[in-house]
């Protein structure tokens, strides 16, 4: 809350991740609030309430595979749907290389399946790679090397 109020007092513009890129990645006077929902999805409602009260947009990256929570849990799903209806962005938070290797699957198929699944219920525009603390499987190089194909197959921006 303090950072948001301070940014507002200094006339910073707040935007979602996808809006930041649409604006051409401005270098000054912009703040992007991004939440990677990893371990405590129950805290999301408090964050949404605070950001709504302060009238700032944010992006919430949620996991579909390999997470300790289920984004389609009744109450959690409702929290994210309500957040999206208030103008918050919902994005894919994924570690497709790890999930593919552990389960003997194709990494591109994992990304496409996760994006399709999440996009059935949310207007998913972006993704952010998830990395566990041990960093055994880093998906970022795969995503960077294959971003054009990922965009074409998933519609992600």
ChimeraX commands (.cxc) that place a marker at each C-alpha (Angstrom):
marker #1 position 0.00,0.00,0.00 radius 0.5
marker #1 position 2.81,2.41,0.91 radius 0.5
marker #1 position 4.58,1.94,-2.44 radius 0.5
marker #1 position 1.37,2.50,-4.39 radius 0.5
marker #1 position 0.53,5.66,-2.48 radius 0.5
marker #1 position 4.08,6.94,-2.87 radius 0.5
marker #1 position 4.01,6.24,-6.62 radius 0.5
marker #1 position 0.70,8.02,-6.98 radius 0.5
marker #1 position 1.98,11.03,-5.03 radius 0.5
marker #1 position 4.90,11.23,-7.48 radius 0.5
marker #1 position 2.52,11.00,-10.49 radius 0.5
marker #1 position 3.57,7.55,-11.63 radius 0.5
marker #1 position 1.30,5.69,-14.04 radius 0.5
marker #1 position 0.25,2.17,-13.07 radius 0.5
marker #1 position -0.41,-0.49,-15.69 radius 0.5
marker #1 position -0.73,-4.21,-16.28 radius 0.5
marker #1 position 2.11,-6.18,-17.85 radius 0.5
marker #1 position 0.43,-6.38,-21.24 radius 0.5
marker #1 position -0.43,-2.67,-21.20 radius 0.5
marker #1 position 3.17,-1.83,-20.35 radius 0.5
marker #1 position 4.33,-3.64,-23.48 radius 0.5
marker #1 position 1.59,-2.01,-25.57 radius 0.5
marker #1 position 2.90,1.36,-24.38 radius 0.5
marker #1 position 6.34,0.46,-25.72 radius 0.5
marker #1 position 7.96,-0.26,-22.33 radius 0.5
marker #1 position 8.26,3.33,-21.12 radius 0.5
marker #1 position 11.37,3.88,-19.02 radius 0.5
marker #1 position 10.03,6.63,-16.76 radius 0.5
marker #1 position 7.06,7.22,-14.47 radius 0.5
marker #1 position 5.45,3.78,-14.87 radius 0.5
marker #1 position 4.89,1.08,-12.29 radius 0.5
marker #1 position 3.83,-2.45,-13.20 radius 0.5
marker #1 position 2.33,-4.44,-10.36 radius 0.5
marker #1 position 2.83,-8.14,-11.03 radius 0.5
marker #1 position 1.96,-10.98,-8.68 radius 0.5
marker #1 position 3.25,-14.51,-9.26 radius 0.5
marker #1 position 0.75,-16.63,-7.37 radius 0.5
marker #1 position 2.85,-19.50,-6.04 radius 0.5
marker #1 position 2.37,-20.62,-2.46 radius 0.5
marker #1 position -0.36,-18.56,-0.82 radius 0.5
marker #1 position -3.25,-18.08,-3.23 radius 0.5
marker #1 position -5.51,-17.28,-0.29 radius 0.5
marker #1 position -3.83,-13.88,0.01 radius 0.5
marker #1 position -4.91,-12.83,-3.50 radius 0.5
marker #1 position -8.25,-11.44,-2.34 radius 0.5
marker #1 position -6.52,-9.06,0.08 radius 0.5
marker #1 position -4.23,-7.83,-2.69 radius 0.5
marker #1 position -7.14,-7.35,-5.10 radius 0.5
marker #1 position -9.10,-5.44,-2.46 radius 0.5
marker #1 position -6.15,-3.13,-1.73 radius 0.5
marker #1 position -5.40,-2.46,-5.41 radius 0.5
marker #1 position -9.09,-1.90,-6.15 radius 0.5
marker #1 position -9.37,0.55,-3.27 radius 0.5
marker #1 position -6.31,2.43,-4.52 radius 0.5
marker #1 position -7.57,2.22,-8.12 radius 0.5
marker #1 position -4.47,0.62,-9.62 radius 0.5
marker #1 position -4.31,-2.24,-12.15 radius 0.5
marker #1 position -2.23,-5.37,-11.62 radius 0.5
marker #1 position -1.38,-8.64,-13.32 radius 0.5
marker #1 position -1.82,-11.95,-11.51 radius 0.5
marker #1 position 0.14,-14.90,-12.91 radius 0.5
marker #1 position -1.46,-18.22,-11.97 radius 0.5
marker #1 position -0.19,-21.75,-12.31 radius 0.5
marker #1 position -2.13,-24.52,-14.00 radius 0.5
marker #1 position 0.32,-27.44,-13.74 radius 0.5
marker #1 position 2.65,-28.49,-10.98 radius 0.5
marker #1 position 1.44,-26.06,-8.38 radius 0.5
marker #1 position 0.49,-26.58,-4.75 radius 0.5
marker #1 position -2.96,-25.12,-5.48 radius 0.5
marker #1 position -5.67,-25.58,-8.06 radius 0.5
marker #1 position -6.64,-22.38,-9.88 radius 0.5
marker #1 position -9.98,-24.04,-10.62 radius 0.5
marker #1 position -10.81,-24.51,-6.93 radius 0.5
marker #1 position -14.29,-23.02,-6.44 radius 0.5
marker #1 position -13.37,-20.11,-4.17 radius 0.5
marker #1 position -10.03,-19.39,-5.80 radius 0.5
marker #1 position -11.52,-19.49,-9.29 radius 0.5
marker #1 position -14.19,-17.01,-8.19 radius 0.5
marker #1 position -11.53,-14.72,-6.72 radius 0.5
marker #1 position -9.69,-14.60,-10.05 radius 0.5
marker #1 position -12.88,-14.21,-12.11 radius 0.5
marker #1 position -13.99,-11.34,-9.87 radius 0.5
marker #1 position -10.53,-9.76,-10.14 radius 0.5
marker #1 position -10.64,-10.01,-13.92 radius 0.5
marker #1 position -14.10,-8.42,-14.01 radius 0.5
marker #1 position -12.62,-5.49,-12.05 radius 0.5
marker #1 position -9.98,-4.99,-14.76 radius 0.5
marker #1 position -7.12,-7.01,-13.34 radius 0.5
marker #1 position -5.11,-9.10,-15.79 radius 0.5
marker #1 position -4.79,-12.87,-15.37 radius 0.5
marker #1 position -1.74,-14.49,-16.96 radius 0.5
marker #1 position -0.17,-17.92,-17.18 radius 0.5
marker #1 position 2.59,-18.70,-14.68 radius 0.5
marker #1 position 4.33,-21.82,-15.92 radius 0.5
marker #1 position 7.40,-23.99,-15.79 radius 0.5
marker #1 position 6.70,-26.06,-18.92 radius 0.5
marker #1 position 10.20,-27.53,-19.22 radius 0.5
marker #1 position 10.04,-29.01,-15.72 radius 0.5
marker #1 position 6.50,-30.35,-16.14 radius 0.5
marker #1 position 7.34,-31.82,-19.56 radius 0.5
marker #1 position 10.53,-33.52,-18.40 radius 0.5
marker #1 position 9.01,-34.99,-15.24 radius 0.5
marker #1 position 6.02,-36.33,-17.17 radius 0.5
marker #1 position 7.76,-37.26,-20.44 radius 0.5
marker #1 position 5.78,-34.73,-22.48 radius 0.5
marker #1 position 6.61,-32.24,-25.20 radius 0.5
marker #1 position 7.36,-28.80,-23.76 radius 0.5
marker #1 position 5.49,-26.92,-26.49 radius 0.5
marker #1 position 2.44,-29.14,-25.92 radius 0.5
marker #1 position 2.54,-28.30,-22.20 radius 0.5
marker #1 position 2.59,-24.53,-22.82 radius 0.5
marker #1 position -0.17,-24.74,-25.41 radius 0.5
marker #1 position -2.33,-26.96,-23.19 radius 0.5
marker #1 position -1.90,-24.74,-20.14 radius 0.5
marker #1 position -2.64,-21.58,-22.12 radius 0.5
marker #1 position -5.69,-23.16,-23.74 radius 0.5
marker #1 position -7.02,-24.44,-20.43 radius 0.5
marker #1 position -6.63,-21.08,-18.69 radius 0.5
marker #1 position -7.95,-19.19,-21.72 radius 0.5
marker #1 position -11.18,-21.16,-21.59 radius 0.5
marker #1 position -12.08,-19.11,-18.51 radius 0.5
marker #1 position -9.90,-15.98,-18.56 radius 0.5
marker #1 position -8.69,-13.44,-21.11 radius 0.5
marker #1 position -5.06,-14.58,-20.91 radius 0.5
marker #1 position -2.69,-12.22,-22.70 radius 0.5
marker #1 position 0.70,-12.97,-21.19 radius 0.5
marker #1 position 2.80,-15.54,-19.42 radius 0.5
marker #1 position 5.64,-15.51,-16.92 radius 0.5
marker #1 position 7.99,-18.40,-16.32 radius 0.5
marker #1 position 7.95,-19.96,-12.88 radius 0.5
marker #1 position 11.21,-21.09,-11.32 radius 0.5
marker #1 position 11.42,-23.10,-8.16 radius 0.5
marker #1 position 14.07,-22.23,-5.62 radius 0.5
marker #1 position 16.37,-25.04,-6.79 radius 0.5
marker #1 position 16.33,-23.77,-10.41 radius 0.5
marker #1 position 16.76,-27.29,-11.74 radius 0.5
marker #1 position 14.56,-26.60,-14.77 radius 0.5
marker #1 position 14.62,-23.09,-16.17 radius 0.5
marker #1 position 11.93,-22.60,-18.80 radius 0.5
marker #1 position 12.95,-19.07,-19.76 radius 0.5
marker #1 position 15.54,-20.06,-22.42 radius 0.5
marker #1 position 12.97,-22.35,-24.08 radius 0.5
marker #1 position 10.31,-19.63,-24.05 radius 0.5
marker #1 position 12.72,-17.02,-25.42 radius 0.5
marker #1 position 13.94,-19.34,-28.18 radius 0.5
marker #1 position 10.41,-20.37,-29.17 radius 0.5
marker #1 position 8.42,-17.21,-28.42 radius 0.5
marker #1 position 7.26,-16.65,-32.00 radius 0.5
marker #1 position 5.81,-20.17,-32.22 radius 0.5
marker #1 position 4.31,-19.92,-28.71 radius 0.5
marker #1 position 2.56,-16.66,-29.66 radius 0.5
marker #1 position 1.21,-18.17,-32.87 radius 0.5
marker #1 position -0.08,-21.31,-31.17 radius 0.5
marker #1 position -1.50,-19.72,-28.00 radius 0.5
marker #1 position -2.44,-16.16,-28.87 radius 0.5
marker #1 position -0.32,-14.85,-26.01 radius 0.5
marker #1 position 1.12,-11.39,-26.48 radius 0.5
marker link #1:1,2 radius 0.2
marker link #1:2,3 radius 0.2
marker link #1:3,4 radius 0.2
marker link #1:4,5 radius 0.2
marker link #1:5,6 radius 0.2
marker link #1:6,7 radius 0.2
marker link #1:7,8 radius 0.2
marker link #1:8,9 radius 0.2
marker link #1:9,10 radius 0.2
marker link #1:10,11 radius 0.2
marker link #1:11,12 radius 0.2
marker link #1:12,13 radius 0.2
marker link #1:13,14 radius 0.2
marker link #1:14,15 radius 0.2
marker link #1:15,16 radius 0.2
marker link #1:16,17 radius 0.2
marker link #1:17,18 radius 0.2
marker link #1:18,19 radius 0.2
marker link #1:19,20 radius 0.2
marker link #1:20,21 radius 0.2
marker link #1:21,22 radius 0.2
marker link #1:22,23 radius 0.2
marker link #1:23,24 radius 0.2
marker link #1:24,25 radius 0.2
marker link #1:25,26 radius 0.2
marker link #1:26,27 radius 0.2
marker link #1:27,28 radius 0.2
marker link #1:28,29 radius 0.2
marker link #1:29,30 radius 0.2
marker link #1:30,31 radius 0.2
marker link #1:31,32 radius 0.2
marker link #1:32,33 radius 0.2
marker link #1:33,34 radius 0.2
marker link #1:34,35 radius 0.2
marker link #1:35,36 radius 0.2
marker link #1:36,37 radius 0.2
marker link #1:37,38 radius 0.2
marker link #1:38,39 radius 0.2
marker link #1:39,40 radius 0.2
marker link #1:40,41 radius 0.2
marker link #1:41,42 radius 0.2
marker link #1:42,43 radius 0.2
marker link #1:43,44 radius 0.2
marker link #1:44,45 radius 0.2
marker link #1:45,46 radius 0.2
marker link #1:46,47 radius 0.2
marker link #1:47,48 radius 0.2
marker link #1:48,49 radius 0.2
marker link #1:49,50 radius 0.2
marker link #1:50,51 radius 0.2
marker link #1:51,52 radius 0.2
marker link #1:52,53 radius 0.2
marker link #1:53,54 radius 0.2
marker link #1:54,55 radius 0.2
marker link #1:55,56 radius 0.2
marker link #1:56,57 radius 0.2
marker link #1:57,58 radius 0.2
marker link #1:58,59 radius 0.2
marker link #1:59,60 radius 0.2
marker link #1:60,61 radius 0.2
marker link #1:61,62 radius 0.2
marker link #1:62,63 radius 0.2
marker link #1:63,64 radius 0.2
marker link #1:64,65 radius 0.2
marker link #1:65,66 radius 0.2
marker link #1:66,67 radius 0.2
marker link #1:67,68 radius 0.2
marker link #1:68,69 radius 0.2
marker link #1:69,70 radius 0.2
marker link #1:70,71 radius 0.2
marker link #1:71,72 radius 0.2
marker link #1:72,73 radius 0.2
marker link #1:73,74 radius 0.2
marker link #1:74,75 radius 0.2
marker link #1:75,76 radius 0.2
marker link #1:76,77 radius 0.2
marker link #1:77,78 radius 0.2
marker link #1:78,79 radius 0.2
marker link #1:79,80 radius 0.2
marker link #1:80,81 radius 0.2
marker link #1:81,82 radius 0.2
marker link #1:82,83 radius 0.2
marker link #1:83,84 radius 0.2
marker link #1:84,85 radius 0.2
marker link #1:85,86 radius 0.2
marker link #1:86,87 radius 0.2
marker link #1:87,88 radius 0.2
marker link #1:88,89 radius 0.2
marker link #1:89,90 radius 0.2
marker link #1:90,91 radius 0.2
marker link #1:91,92 radius 0.2
marker link #1:92,93 radius 0.2
marker link #1:93,94 radius 0.2
marker link #1:94,95 radius 0.2
marker link #1:95,96 radius 0.2
marker link #1:96,97 radius 0.2
marker link #1:97,98 radius 0.2
marker link #1:98,99 radius 0.2
marker link #1:99,100 radius 0.2
marker link #1:100,101 radius 0.2
marker link #1:101,102 radius 0.2
marker link #1:102,103 radius 0.2
marker link #1:103,104 radius 0.2
marker link #1:104,105 radius 0.2
marker link #1:105,106 radius 0.2
marker link #1:106,107 radius 0.2
marker link #1:107,108 radius 0.2
marker link #1:108,109 radius 0.2
marker link #1:109,110 radius 0.2
marker link #1:110,111 radius 0.2
marker link #1:111,112 radius 0.2
marker link #1:112,113 radius 0.2
marker link #1:113,114 radius 0.2
marker link #1:114,115 radius 0.2
marker link #1:115,116 radius 0.2
marker link #1:116,117 radius 0.2
marker link #1:117,118 radius 0.2
marker link #1:118,119 radius 0.2
marker link #1:119,120 radius 0.2
marker link #1:120,121 radius 0.2
marker link #1:121,122 radius 0.2
marker link #1:122,123 radius 0.2
marker link #1:123,124 radius 0.2
marker link #1:124,125 radius 0.2
marker link #1:125,126 radius 0.2
marker link #1:126,127 radius 0.2
marker link #1:127,128 radius 0.2
marker link #1:128,129 radius 0.2
marker link #1:129,130 radius 0.2
marker link #1:130,131 radius 0.2
marker link #1:131,132 radius 0.2
marker link #1:132,133 radius 0.2
marker link #1:133,134 radius 0.2
marker link #1:134,135 radius 0.2
marker link #1:135,136 radius 0.2
marker link #1:136,137 radius 0.2
marker link #1:137,138 radius 0.2
marker link #1:138,139 radius 0.2
marker link #1:139,140 radius 0.2
marker link #1:140,141 radius 0.2
marker link #1:141,142 radius 0.2
marker link #1:142,143 radius 0.2
marker link #1:143,144 radius 0.2
marker link #1:144,145 radius 0.2
marker link #1:145,146 radius 0.2
marker link #1:146,147 radius 0.2
marker link #1:147,148 radius 0.2
marker link #1:148,149 radius 0.2
marker link #1:149,150 radius 0.2
marker link #1:150,151 radius 0.2
marker link #1:151,152 radius 0.2
marker link #1:152,153 radius 0.2
marker link #1:153,154 radius 0.2
marker link #1:154,155 radius 0.2
marker link #1:155,156 radius 0.2
marker link #1:156,157 radius 0.2
view
